[in-house]
Amino acid sequence: MSQDFPNIEFRMPKMPKIPVKAVQIGLIAIVVVVILASGMYTISPDEMGVIQRFGKFVRLTDPGLHFKLPLGIESLSKVPVQQQLKQEFGFRTTKPGIHSEYAFPVDATKEAVMLTGDLNVLNVEWIVQYKIKDPYKFLFKMREAQATFRDMNEAVVRRVIGDNSVDEVLTTGRDRLAHEAREELQKLCNTYEIGIEVLQLIFQDINPPEQVKPSFNEVNESLQERERKINEAWAEYNNEIPKATGVAEQAIRSAEGYATERVNNSKGDASRFTAVYQEYARAPLVTRKRLYLETLTEVMQKIGKKIIIDGSLKNLLPLLNLAEEVKK
């Protein structure tokens, strides 16, 4: 080929020489940037960072941008302290939403079976809502805090259900038992320093086993009928008692009015008698005569036919018109 083209030479292009020092500086800069980048971290507004240095707790960090020692010297754990967490018992939510879907695995079914105080079996499903209020206690005071909290839930609810009858659990005592279980669960969390605040415990569904559900439904219907009758009786009571109270109050007021009237009349009669007595004391004969005439006037007005004769008259026939009486 060189014989065909004797005047052409092939030469490789010369690469520019890079100083070794510049390369070293560049590598160092890259390493520093990588190290710094690995040490920077961000905490979300609903989280709190827990920093450990060689596995030992060092500090807590608030939301925002922070820096920790890189290369595994310090490690970060993010704890959702502002999130409302939830644990389900007796069922599992497979698809949350408006039309949620649930599953009932074997382990969930087992944890739902409980015995009441009167030796009846119930399937109890409940939800516990909570949040982590102390990240340090949650991570370091209790090993497997989530699992321990779940075991505590089951123990507390079994104790509460076992101390009450099946009627209370199914009907009237449901809200009271949920409140009691939440309070006891919070006391246990404080005792074990698990760092959890229990927000709410809700009994989602409480049913008897399928084998005895028809009998339990009949019992519930009877209890509802009893409650309805009691409510009707109270309604009738509330209707009749105010009416009777009003009638009694009216009778009392009438009696008081009658008593006042009689007292006033008596006082008036006494005053009139006193006035008459004073006049009588001044002129006894005149007053006696006047009283006599007033009394006769009052009495004679009530008599239909009056015959007045002389007391010294011996024969009454000439004075009486008997013929006219006979005609009548």
Rosetta silent file (secondary structure, phi, psi, omega in degrees, C-alpha in Angstrom):
SEQUENCE: MSQDFPNIEFRMPKMPKIPVKAVQIGLIAIVVVVILASGMYTISPDEMGVIQRFGKFVRLTDPGLHFKLPLGIESLSKVPVQQQLKQEFGFRTTKPGIHSEYAFPVDATKEAVMLTGDLNVLNVEWIVQYKIKDPYKFLFKMREAQATFRDMNEAVVRRVIGDNSVDEVLTTGRDRLAHEAREELQKLCNTYEIGIEVLQLIFQDINPPEQVKPSFNEVNESLQERERKINEAWAEYNNEIPKATGVAEQAIRSAEGYATERVNNSKGDASRFTAVYQEYARAPLVTRKRLYLETLTEVMQKIGKKIIIDGSLKNLLPLLNLAEEVKK
SCORE:     score description
SCORE:     0.000 S_00000001
   1 L     0.000  -35.271  175.952    0.000    0.000    0.000 S_00000001
   2 L   -69.671  -25.354  176.586    2.910    2.320    0.654 S_00000001
   3 L   -72.223  -35.745  179.055    4.187    1.435   -2.782 S_00000001
   4 L   -70.812  -35.690 -178.904    0.957    2.599   -4.412 S_00000001
   5 L  -125.103   79.905 -174.086    0.942    5.862   -2.430 S_00000001
   6 L   -71.244  -22.165 -174.403    4.563    6.652   -1.708 S_00000001
   7 L   -97.676    3.191 -177.228    4.004   10.291   -0.680 S_00000001
   8 L  -104.998  132.513  177.972    1.222    9.719    1.914 S_00000001
   9 L  -120.396  136.381  177.357    2.008    9.225    5.649 S_00000001
  10 L  -100.787  123.900 -179.141   -0.488    8.103    8.294 S_00000001
  11 L  -127.717  140.133  175.320   -0.029    9.712   11.752 S_00000001
  12 L   -75.707  139.902  178.231   -2.085    9.295   15.007 S_00000001
  13 L   -68.788  144.651 -179.963   -3.465   12.566   16.473 S_00000001
  14 L   -83.875  126.532  176.721   -1.710   13.722   19.581 S_00000001
  15 L   -79.515  140.079  177.538   -3.836   13.773   22.782 S_00000001
  16 L   -67.984  140.435 -179.727   -3.454   16.833   25.016 S_00000001
  17 L   -81.438  125.437  178.128   -1.629   16.018   28.202 S_00000001
  18 L   -97.294  131.134 -179.906   -3.718   16.462   31.423 S_00000001
  19 L   -63.415  139.853 -179.934   -1.769   17.333   34.509 S_00000001
  20 H   -62.814  -35.420 -178.313   -1.803   14.591   37.129 S_00000001
  21 H   -64.947  -39.247  178.768   -2.506   17.104   39.873 S_00000001
  22 H   -64.330  -39.649  177.980   -5.654   18.307   38.141 S_00000001
  23 H   -62.359  -43.602  179.429   -6.881   14.734   37.884 S_00000001
  24 H   -62.392  -43.448  179.491   -6.267   14.177   41.548 S_00000001
  25 H   -62.440  -40.951  179.202   -8.102   17.357   42.493 S_00000001
  26 H   -63.195  -44.131  178.169  -11.037   16.360   40.305 S_00000001
  27 H   -62.832  -41.891  178.781  -11.226   12.927   41.845 S_00000001
  28 H   -62.441  -41.320 -179.911  -11.029   14.387   45.325 S_00000001
  29 H   -63.475  -42.128  179.382  -13.789   16.861   44.475 S_00000001
  30 H   -62.832  -43.910  179.577  -16.007   14.092   43.145 S_00000001
  31 H   -61.626  -42.992 -179.944  -15.409   12.003   46.262 S_00000001
  32 H   -63.040  -43.280  179.884  -16.174   14.996   48.491 S_00000001
  33 H   -62.618  -43.845  179.478  -19.382   15.740   46.608 S_00000001
  34 H   -62.855  -41.790  179.930  -20.483   12.110   46.833 S_00000001
  35 H   -64.270  -45.676  179.215  -19.687   12.016   50.532 S_00000001
  36 H   -63.557  -40.348  179.863  -21.546   15.257   51.191 S_00000001
  37 H   -65.312  -37.199  178.991  -24.491   14.104   49.108 S_00000001
  38 H   -71.158  -19.174  179.896  -24.675   10.823   51.012 S_00000001
  39 H   -91.686  -11.304 -179.134  -24.738   12.737   54.290 S_00000001
  40 E   -91.567  142.615  179.219  -27.637   15.048   53.389 S_00000001
  41 E  -150.967  161.038 -177.997  -31.216   13.966   53.990 S_00000001
  42 E  -123.322  135.827  176.672  -34.709   15.459   54.110 S_00000001
  43 E  -107.931  128.196  179.163  -37.414   14.898   56.720 S_00000001
  44 L   -70.742  161.322 -179.559  -41.051   15.300   55.607 S_00000001
  45 L   -60.339  -27.004 -178.695  -43.474   17.495   57.598 S_00000001
  46 L   -97.741   13.654 -177.570  -45.251   14.438   59.017 S_00000001
  47 L  -123.927  171.066  172.519  -42.050   12.653   60.024 S_00000001
  48 E  -141.383  135.142 -178.143  -39.220   12.891   62.536 S_00000001
  49 E   -90.832  140.575  177.438  -35.688   11.651   61.959 S_00000001
  50 E  -117.713  117.911 -176.622  -33.829    9.417   64.401 S_00000001
  51 E  -101.998  131.123  174.939  -30.024    9.500   64.048 S_00000001
  52 E  -120.686  136.797  176.844  -27.835    6.647   65.296 S_00000001
  53 E  -110.809  112.296 -173.749  -24.041    6.745   65.394 S_00000001
  54 L    53.024   38.282  176.606  -22.589    3.261   65.118 S_00000001
  55 L    89.057   -9.139 -179.428  -25.962    1.957   66.288 S_00000001
  56 E   -98.403  136.791 -179.729  -26.275    4.235   69.322 S_00000001
  57 E   -63.469  134.091 -179.033  -29.039    6.833   69.485 S_00000001
  58 E  -116.365  -51.213 -174.177  -27.651   10.360   69.073 S_00000001
  59 E  -162.739  166.873  172.186  -30.423   12.833   68.307 S_00000001
  60 E  -109.294  143.984  179.164  -33.848   13.544   66.822 S_00000001
  61 E  -122.874  139.322 -179.119  -34.259   15.820   63.804 S_00000001
  62 L   -83.199  172.612  177.998  -37.305   17.863   62.875 S_00000001
  63 L   -57.745  143.485 -179.650  -38.759   18.219   59.367 S_00000001
  64 E   133.778 -170.757 -179.843  -36.474   19.896   56.866 S_00000001
  65 E   -92.592  130.923 -176.966  -33.028   19.458   55.251 S_00000001
  66 E  -138.881  173.484  179.995  -30.293   18.064   57.530 S_00000001
  67 E  -133.009  138.954  175.997  -26.815   16.541   57.410 S_00000001
  68 L  -129.264  161.552  179.313  -25.437   13.411   59.038 S_00000001
  69 L   -65.732  129.536 -174.024  -22.028   11.868   59.082 S_00000001
  70 L   -82.978 -168.991  175.575  -21.612    9.799   55.900 S_00000001
  71 L    58.816   31.470  176.305  -19.991    6.461   55.113 S_00000001
  72 L    78.151    5.016  177.912  -22.234    4.591   57.536 S_00000001
  73 L   -66.034  -46.538  176.629  -20.981    6.479   60.584 S_00000001
  74 E  -120.226  138.130  179.463  -24.469    7.773   61.273 S_00000001
  75 E  -115.662  154.432 -175.487  -27.673    6.072   60.122 S_00000001
  76 E  -117.378  136.514  170.542  -31.133    7.569   59.699 S_00000001
  77 E  -127.349  126.447  179.908  -34.558    6.155   60.592 S_00000001
  78 E   -97.328  127.109 -177.513  -37.670    8.099   59.619 S_00000001
  79 E  -116.773  124.640 -178.921  -40.646    7.777   61.957 S_00000001
  80 L   -78.767   85.135 -174.247  -44.135    9.018   60.843 S_00000001
  81 L   -78.563  -21.529 -178.523  -45.103   10.877   64.016 S_00000001
  82 L  -100.335   -6.257 -179.588  -47.965   12.882   62.470 S_00000001
  83 L   -82.653  144.436  174.740  -49.595   10.091   60.503 S_00000001
  84 L   -90.397  110.648 -177.402  -52.651    8.288   61.827 S_00000001
  85 E   -93.286  164.323 -174.599  -51.791    4.615   61.679 S_00000001
  86 E  -145.940  142.129  171.425  -54.209    1.723   61.811 S_00000001
  87 E  -126.989  138.342 -178.018  -54.281   -1.943   62.725 S_00000001
  88 E  -111.554  142.158 -178.646  -57.138   -4.276   61.821 S_00000001
  89 E  -129.960  130.928 -179.996  -58.251   -7.337   63.761 S_00000001
  90 L    90.611  -11.179  178.583  -60.514  -10.104   62.490 S_00000001
  91 L  -161.889  170.291  177.090  -60.286   -8.968   58.868 S_00000001
  92 E  -136.741  134.656  177.576  -57.914   -7.324   56.388 S_00000001
  93 E   -83.906  117.744 -179.970  -58.684   -4.506   53.962 S_00000001
  94 E   -93.538  -28.304 -178.962  -57.551   -5.529   50.494 S_00000001
  95 E  -145.275   96.718  179.430  -58.906   -2.525   48.580 S_00000001
  96 L   -74.240  158.014  178.357  -59.695    0.683   50.485 S_00000001
  97 L   145.344 -164.644  179.811  -62.054    3.267   49.096 S_00000001
  98 L   -62.556  -45.386  175.457  -65.758    4.022   48.761 S_00000001
  99 L  -109.080   80.293 -176.652  -66.465    0.382   47.989 S_00000001
 100 L   -70.953  152.370  176.921  -63.826   -1.253   50.128 S_00000001
 101 E  -119.444  140.143 -174.412  -63.014   -4.903   49.777 S_00000001
 102 E  -125.187  154.591  175.721  -62.075   -7.117   52.708 S_00000001
 103 E  -126.319  155.217 -178.395  -60.436  -10.486   53.180 S_00000001
 104 L  -129.574   77.055  178.558  -60.703  -12.940   56.068 S_00000001
 105 L   -68.752  171.918 -175.002  -57.521  -14.997   56.249 S_00000001
 106 H   -63.284  -44.194 -178.048  -57.106  -17.812   58.734 S_00000001
 107 H   -65.285  -36.021  177.367  -55.008  -15.834   61.205 S_00000001
 108 H   -67.945  -38.516  178.865  -57.535  -12.980   61.200 S_00000001
 109 H   -64.723  -39.015  179.618  -60.409  -15.393   61.775 S_00000001
 110 H   -65.845  -41.323 -177.425  -58.646  -16.965   64.743 S_00000001
 111 H   -72.847  -13.503 -179.463  -57.947  -13.645   66.458 S_00000001
 112 H   -87.325  -19.606 -176.583  -61.631  -12.658   66.101 S_00000001
 113 E   -78.905  122.330 -177.462  -63.069  -15.647   68.017 S_00000001
 114 E  -138.269  161.405 -178.089  -63.703  -14.696   71.660 S_00000001
 115 E  -113.866  128.218  179.824  -65.598  -15.972   74.691 S_00000001
 116 L   -82.594  175.511 -178.615  -67.976  -13.700   76.635 S_00000001
 117 L   -66.634  -26.952  177.328  -68.502  -13.701   80.371 S_00000001
 118 L   -98.614   26.618  171.758  -71.597  -15.895   80.097 S_00000001
 119 L    63.678   41.173  171.992  -69.708  -18.469   77.984 S_00000001
 120 L  -110.767  146.442 -177.796  -70.990  -17.460   74.557 S_00000001
 121 E   -96.383  133.388  178.597  -68.746  -17.410   71.489 S_00000001
 122 E  -133.107  151.564  170.100  -68.567  -14.259   69.334 S_00000001
 123 E   -99.729  110.867 -174.293  -66.615  -13.135   66.286 S_00000001
 124 E  -109.391  122.163  176.511  -65.286   -9.687   67.177 S_00000001
 125 E  -115.039  132.336 -179.131  -63.762   -7.432   64.511 S_00000001
 126 E  -147.989  164.622 -179.768  -62.220   -4.115   65.502 S_00000001
 127 E  -126.634  139.008  174.828  -59.905   -1.341   64.357 S_00000001
 128 E  -118.779  124.235  175.958  -57.308    0.559   66.384 S_00000001
 129 E  -106.430  132.634 -175.175  -56.166    3.978   65.212 S_00000001
 130 E  -152.342  171.798  172.945  -52.975    5.320   66.756 S_00000001
 131 E  -144.923  159.323 -178.988  -49.917    7.461   66.176 S_00000001
 132 E   -89.161  113.943 -177.503  -46.314    7.397   67.316 S_00000001
 133 L   -97.743  -17.391  179.612  -45.811   10.186   69.860 S_00000001
 134 L  -136.878   98.506 -177.751  -42.251    9.303   70.975 S_00000001
 135 H   -60.679  -36.295 -178.917  -39.921    8.001   68.226 S_00000001
 136 H   -62.430  -49.376  179.466  -37.126    7.171   70.678 S_00000001
 137 H   -64.593  -38.127 -177.751  -39.339    4.909   72.821 S_00000001
 138 H   -63.596  -36.424 -176.226  -40.956    3.395   69.751 S_00000001
 139 H   -89.828  -32.168 -167.845  -37.609    2.340   68.253 S_00000001
 140 H  -119.238  -20.401 -177.685  -35.485    1.542   71.274 S_00000001
 141 H   -81.672  -26.026 -175.723  -37.623    0.873   74.372 S_00000001
 142 L  -137.382  126.254  176.360  -39.504   -2.114   72.949 S_00000001
 143 L   -75.448  135.336 -178.123  -38.308   -4.702   70.455 S_00000001
 144 L    54.692   62.028 -174.866  -40.821   -5.261   67.630 S_00000001
 145 H   -61.794  -39.982 -179.131  -43.085   -2.464   68.837 S_00000001
 146 H   -63.286  -46.591  179.726  -45.701   -2.993   66.140 S_00000001
 147 H   -65.462  -40.454  178.138  -46.076   -6.703   66.870 S_00000001
 148 H   -63.341  -42.047  178.381  -46.097   -6.070   70.618 S_00000001
 149 H   -62.453  -36.427  178.073  -48.778   -3.417   70.215 S_00000001
 150 H   -66.636  -42.595  177.505  -50.858   -5.894   68.225 S_00000001
 151 H   -63.844  -38.279  178.040  -50.548   -8.536   70.950 S_00000001
 152 H   -63.109  -40.231  177.413  -51.530   -5.946   73.554 S_00000001
 153 H   -58.300  -49.374 -177.165  -54.647   -5.102   71.545 S_00000001
 154 H   -63.885  -40.180 -179.847  -55.773   -8.689   71.385 S_00000001
 155 H   -65.239  -42.804 -177.919  -55.138   -9.279   75.100 S_00000001
 156 H   -66.703  -47.038 -177.539  -57.059   -6.155   76.163 S_00000001
 157 H   -65.642  -38.917  177.453  -60.076   -6.774   73.936 S_00000001
 158 H   -62.953  -39.238  178.745  -60.300  -10.421   75.006 S_00000001
 159 H   -65.310  -43.756 -179.021  -60.258   -9.355   78.640 S_00000001
 160 H   -65.620  -45.261  179.380  -62.978   -6.731   78.114 S_00000001
 161 H   -64.725  -38.420 -178.781  -65.222   -9.085   76.135 S_00000001
 162 H   -70.190  -17.118  179.953  -64.690  -11.863   78.665 S_00000001
 163 L   -93.328    3.368 -176.680  -65.830   -9.648   81.556 S_00000001
 164 L  -132.445  159.548 -179.229  -69.245   -8.863   80.015 S_00000001
 165 L   -78.535  165.291 -178.836  -72.306  -10.778   78.909 S_00000001
 166 H   -66.421  -33.115  178.223  -73.192  -11.423   75.311 S_00000001
 167 H   -64.894  -41.544  178.750  -76.187   -9.044   75.510 S_00000001
 168 H   -66.226  -39.188 -178.631  -73.980   -6.165   76.626 S_00000001
 169 H   -67.407  -40.129 -175.840  -71.421   -6.865   73.922 S_00000001
 170 H   -82.010  -26.663 -170.757  -74.003   -7.062   71.138 S_00000001
 171 L  -123.873  -97.232 -164.723  -76.336   -4.241   72.201 S_00000001
 172 L   -71.066  -31.189 -172.516  -76.187   -1.640   74.940 S_00000001
 173 L   -94.872   12.962 -172.571  -72.586   -1.927   76.149 S_00000001
 174 H   -64.796  -49.121 -179.824  -70.770   -1.756   72.834 S_00000001
 175 H   -66.728  -40.110  179.325  -69.613    1.870   73.023 S_00000001
 176 H   -62.239  -42.156 -179.465  -68.762    1.563   76.703 S_00000001
 177 H   -66.571  -38.020  177.688  -66.617   -1.518   76.072 S_00000001
 178 H   -63.799  -42.120  177.612  -64.769    0.200   73.208 S_00000001
 179 H   -65.143  -42.708  179.338  -63.979    3.159   75.461 S_00000001
 180 H   -62.602  -42.472  179.176  -62.885    0.869   78.288 S_00000001
 181 H   -64.829  -40.206  179.016  -60.613   -1.109   75.961 S_00000001
 182 H   -63.927  -43.713  179.451  -59.008    2.055   74.582 S_00000001
 183 H   -62.633  -44.025 -179.442  -58.287    3.391   78.079 S_00000001
 184 H   -67.510  -37.372  178.428  -56.765    0.099   79.224 S_00000001
 185 H   -65.018  -38.666  178.307  -54.700   -0.193   76.045 S_00000001
 186 H   -66.682  -37.466  176.878  -53.299    3.305   76.561 S_00000001
 187 H   -62.830  -40.699  177.858  -52.343    2.422   80.141 S_00000001
 188 H   -64.372  -41.389  178.156  -50.457   -0.612   78.887 S_00000001
 189 H   -61.191  -40.806  178.424  -48.643    1.493   76.280 S_00000001
 190 H   -68.028  -37.540 -179.443  -47.599    3.944   78.996 S_00000001
 191 H   -66.521  -44.129 -178.772  -46.475    1.123   81.282 S_00000001
 192 H   -84.818   -1.869  178.949  -44.339   -0.562   78.630 S_00000001
 193 L    51.615   53.311 -177.016  -43.088    2.812   77.299 S_00000001
 194 L   -87.419  -11.773  176.390  -43.857    1.820   73.754 S_00000001
 195 L    77.725   22.739 -177.273  -44.202    5.431   72.576 S_00000001
 196 E  -115.818  138.192  173.614  -47.685    5.001   71.060 S_00000001
 197 E  -108.361  121.195 -179.334  -50.772    7.151   71.625 S_00000001
 198 E   -83.268  118.054 -179.032  -54.058    5.301   71.097 S_00000001
 199 E   -87.380  -43.990 -174.975  -56.482    7.595   69.295 S_00000001
 200 E  -159.573  142.630  172.167  -59.509    5.371   68.848 S_00000001
 201 E  -125.331  120.757 -174.074  -60.664    1.787   69.230 S_00000001
 202 E  -123.930  126.763  171.809  -63.752    0.899   67.199 S_00000001
 203 E   -78.272  109.317 -175.760  -65.655   -2.365   67.177 S_00000001
 204 E   -72.515  -47.282 -178.492  -66.247   -2.805   63.478 S_00000001
 205 E  -157.571  135.576  177.564  -68.537   -5.808   63.614 S_00000001
 206 E  -129.859  116.791 -176.900  -69.601   -8.256   66.327 S_00000001
 207 E  -136.955  150.846  171.812  -71.492  -11.353   65.254 S_00000001
 208 L   -75.091  164.669  175.740  -72.194  -14.788   66.635 S_00000001
 209 L   -59.655  156.638 -176.270  -70.864  -17.804   64.749 S_00000001
 210 H   -59.508  -30.863 -176.352  -72.801  -18.840   61.663 S_00000001
 211 H   -65.904  -31.775 -175.765  -74.143  -21.964   63.372 S_00000001
 212 H  -114.790   10.840 -176.844  -76.080  -19.997   66.003 S_00000001
 213 H   -61.182  -40.594  177.837  -76.731  -16.749   64.130 S_00000001
 214 H   -58.403  -42.010  179.327  -80.511  -17.404   63.612 S_00000001
 215 H   -65.412  -40.752  178.294  -81.039  -17.836   67.359 S_00000001
 216 H   -65.335  -35.727  177.931  -79.036  -14.723   68.099 S_00000001
 217 H   -64.029  -39.585  176.758  -81.080  -12.769   65.558 S_00000001
 218 H   -63.659  -40.451  177.713  -84.268  -13.799   67.327 S_00000001
 219 H   -62.685  -43.110  179.557  -82.794  -12.667   70.631 S_00000001
 220 H   -63.817  -40.310  177.738  -81.820   -9.314   69.129 S_00000001
 221 H   -62.700  -39.318  177.301  -85.300   -8.855   67.700 S_00000001
 222 H   -64.462  -41.692  178.795  -86.778   -9.541   71.139 S_00000001
 223 H   -65.009  -39.512  177.594  -84.426   -7.029   72.730 S_00000001
 224 H   -65.447  -38.715  176.690  -85.327   -4.431   70.135 S_00000001
 225 H   -64.059  -39.758  177.226  -89.009   -5.084   70.745 S_00000001
 226 H   -62.145  -44.060  178.478  -88.429   -4.669   74.464 S_00000001
 227 H   -62.470  -38.349  179.916  -86.650   -1.364   73.884 S_00000001
 228 H   -65.422  -42.726  178.678  -89.492   -0.206   71.654 S_00000001
 229 H   -63.708  -40.184  178.791  -92.082   -1.054   74.327 S_00000001
 230 H   -63.601  -42.363  178.891  -90.022    0.738   76.967 S_00000001
 231 H   -64.757  -39.500  176.758  -89.764    3.812   74.771 S_00000001
 232 H   -64.071  -41.237  178.327  -93.495    3.774   74.123 S_00000001
 233 H   -63.218  -41.087  178.011  -94.169    3.478   77.856 S_00000001
 234 H   -65.636  -37.366  177.789  -91.873    6.404   78.566 S_00000001
 235 H   -63.250  -43.295  177.174  -93.611    8.430   75.869 S_00000001
 236 H   -64.094  -40.135  178.124  -96.986    7.679   77.463 S_00000001
 237 H   -60.963  -46.581 -179.597  -95.539    8.513   80.865 S_00000001
 238 H   -67.248  -20.637  177.854  -94.192   11.820   79.614 S_00000001
 239 H   -83.979  -41.187 -174.774  -97.604   12.580   78.129 S_00000001
 240 H   -81.006  -39.307 -176.756  -99.737   11.697   81.149 S_00000001
 241 H   -61.103  -48.588  177.295  -97.562   12.976   83.977 S_00000001
 242 H   -60.977  -36.045  179.103  -97.468   16.620   82.780 S_00000001
 243 H   -64.277  -47.780  179.096 -101.225   16.467   82.181 S_00000001
 244 H   -62.614  -37.834  177.913 -101.868   15.107   85.696 S_00000001
 245 H   -63.008  -40.110  178.537  -99.457   17.661   87.109 S_00000001
 246 H   -64.946  -42.577  178.536 -101.377   20.423   85.352 S_00000001
 247 H   -63.367  -43.341  178.202 -104.703   19.174   86.691 S_00000001
 248 H   -62.421  -41.760  179.439 -103.273   18.938   90.198 S_00000001
 249 H   -64.169  -38.456  178.531 -101.807   22.419   89.907 S_00000001
 250 H   -64.987  -43.015  178.784 -105.170   23.740   88.723 S_00000001
 251 H   -62.732  -39.877  179.111 -106.961   22.099   91.672 S_00000001
 252 H   -64.158  -43.010 -179.691 -104.424   23.573   94.080 S_00000001
 253 H   -66.472  -37.470  177.736 -104.849   27.045   92.597 S_00000001
 254 H   -64.809  -42.579  178.662 -108.666   26.713   92.744 S_00000001
 255 H   -63.886  -40.863  178.713 -108.472   25.633   96.371 S_00000001
 256 H   -64.748  -39.560  177.005 -106.175   28.522   97.188 S_00000001
 257 H   -64.321  -41.970  178.704 -108.551   30.932   95.437 S_00000001
 258 H   -63.663  -41.629  178.720 -111.525   29.477   97.312 S_00000001
 259 H   -62.805  -42.462  178.962 -109.647   29.746  100.612 S_00000001
 260 H   -62.962  -40.558  179.462 -108.753   33.360   99.878 S_00000001
 261 H   -63.453  -45.185 -179.762 -112.378   34.116   99.000 S_00000001
 262 H   -63.814  -40.545  179.089 -113.674   32.542  102.202 S_00000001
 263 H   -63.263  -45.080  179.957 -111.151   34.377  104.315 S_00000001
 264 H   -64.386  -40.206  177.448 -112.008   37.688  102.690 S_00000001
 265 H   -63.677  -41.673  179.055 -115.746   37.032  103.101 S_00000001
 266 H   -63.324  -41.563  178.340 -115.201   36.109  106.740 S_00000001
 267 H   -64.461  -38.896  177.552 -113.211   39.259  107.315 S_00000001
 268 H   -64.954  -44.331  178.235 -115.952   41.268  105.615 S_00000001
 269 H   -62.417  -40.779  179.235 -118.669   39.630  107.749 S_00000001
 270 H   -63.819  -41.418  178.986 -116.614   40.236  110.887 S_00000001
 271 H   -64.486  -42.117  178.772 -116.106   43.882  109.951 S_00000001
 272 H   -64.172  -41.610  178.474 -119.830   44.286  109.227 S_00000001
 273 H   -62.871  -39.366  178.431 -120.715   42.591  112.531 S_00000001
 274 H   -63.578  -41.216  179.348 -118.314   44.883  114.367 S_00000001
 275 H   -65.044  -42.368  178.618 -119.879   47.946  112.725 S_00000001
 276 H   -63.472  -40.675 -179.981 -123.409   46.740  113.589 S_00000001
 277 H   -63.793  -38.254  177.508 -122.327   46.034  117.150 S_00000001
 278 H   -64.400  -41.496  176.769 -120.926   49.545  117.470 S_00000001
 279 H   -65.767  -39.140  178.792 -124.228   51.037  116.250 S_00000001
 280 H   -63.346  -37.268  179.256 -126.119   48.702  118.578 S_00000001
 281 H   -65.485  -31.063  179.754 -124.030   49.875  121.510 S_00000001
 282 H   -76.320  -42.068 -179.640 -124.959   53.460  120.756 S_00000001
 283 L  -140.789   87.280 -173.798 -128.740   52.856  120.430 S_00000001
 284 H   -62.321  -44.356 -175.972 -129.705   49.296  121.437 S_00000001
 285 H   -67.196  -46.085 -179.476 -133.484   49.595  120.970 S_00000001
 286 H   -64.782  -42.745 -178.752 -133.350   51.281  117.608 S_00000001
 287 H   -66.808  -38.339  179.688 -130.697   48.958  116.336 S_00000001
 288 H   -65.748  -40.591  178.783 -132.571   45.886  117.589 S_00000001
 289 H   -66.181  -42.414  179.765 -135.724   47.035  115.892 S_00000001
 290 H   -63.330  -42.760  178.309 -133.927   47.829  112.663 S_00000001
 291 H   -64.400  -37.994  179.024 -132.247   44.430  112.641 S_00000001
 292 H   -62.852  -46.176 -178.826 -135.580   42.786  113.341 S_00000001
 293 H   -67.630  -40.768  178.845 -137.262   44.571  110.470 S_00000001
 294 H   -64.121  -36.925  179.373 -134.390   43.933  108.071 S_00000001
 295 H   -69.114  -43.061  177.356 -134.444   40.263  108.966 S_00000001
 296 H   -62.513  -40.869  178.848 -138.193   39.985  108.475 S_00000001
 297 H   -60.731  -41.994 -179.611 -137.935   41.783  105.185 S_00000001
 298 H   -69.152  -38.949 -178.166 -135.333   39.347  103.998 S_00000001
 299 H   -74.263  -43.863 -176.054 -137.237   36.305  105.271 S_00000001
 300 H   -65.167  -26.594  177.884 -140.699   37.363  104.092 S_00000001
 301 L   -66.290  -23.809 -178.781 -139.455   37.878  100.544 S_00000001
 302 L   -88.223   -9.245 -179.828 -138.702   34.174  100.370 S_00000001
 303 L   -94.365  135.472 -177.137 -142.213   33.139  101.463 S_00000001
 304 L   -69.504  -76.405 -178.776 -144.863   32.794   98.720 S_00000001
 305 L  -102.954  136.305 -176.048 -148.254   33.561  100.310 S_00000001
 306 L  -124.472  134.403  174.912 -148.398   35.422  103.621 S_00000001
 307 L  -122.336  120.041 -177.219 -151.301   35.759  106.033 S_00000001
 308 L  -114.837  124.265 -177.692 -150.901   38.287  108.820 S_00000001
 309 L  -128.839  165.315  177.530 -153.533   38.365  111.621 S_00000001
 310 L   -79.757  136.536 -177.044 -153.992   40.036  114.891 S_00000001
 311 L   -66.920  -23.622 -179.382 -152.779   38.009  117.782 S_00000001
 312 L   -91.525   -1.725 -178.389 -155.886   38.864  119.885 S_00000001
 313 L   -75.291  133.168 -177.399 -158.358   37.825  117.176 S_00000001
 314 L   -97.346  -27.646 -177.432 -160.420   34.777  118.177 S_00000001
 315 L  -118.676  122.640 -176.226 -162.287   34.000  114.966 S_00000001
 316 L   -95.335  -14.739 -172.405 -160.370   33.745  111.681 S_00000001
 317 H   -63.513  -42.356 -179.615 -163.247   32.884  109.347 S_00000001
 318 H   -62.238  -23.107 -175.745 -164.518   36.405  108.627 S_00000001
 319 H   -87.858  -21.756 -175.918 -161.025   37.400  107.555 S_00000001
 320 L   -97.723  130.038  177.813 -160.310   34.550  105.172 S_00000001
 321 L   -87.748   79.743 -175.210 -161.896   34.522  101.700 S_00000001
 322 H   -71.547  -29.353 -179.079 -162.394   30.790  101.590 S_00000001
 323 H   -62.152  -41.710  179.453 -164.831   30.948   98.643 S_00000001
 324 H   -66.082  -35.454  178.729 -162.110   32.432   96.436 S_00000001
 325 H   -67.771  -36.836 -179.841 -159.677   29.742   97.606 S_00000001
 326 H   -65.755  -40.917  178.877 -162.180   27.051   96.716 S_00000001
 327 H   -60.038  -39.021  178.658 -162.614   28.485   93.206 S_00000001
 328 L   -66.181    0.000    0.000 -158.942   28.327   92.696 S_00000001
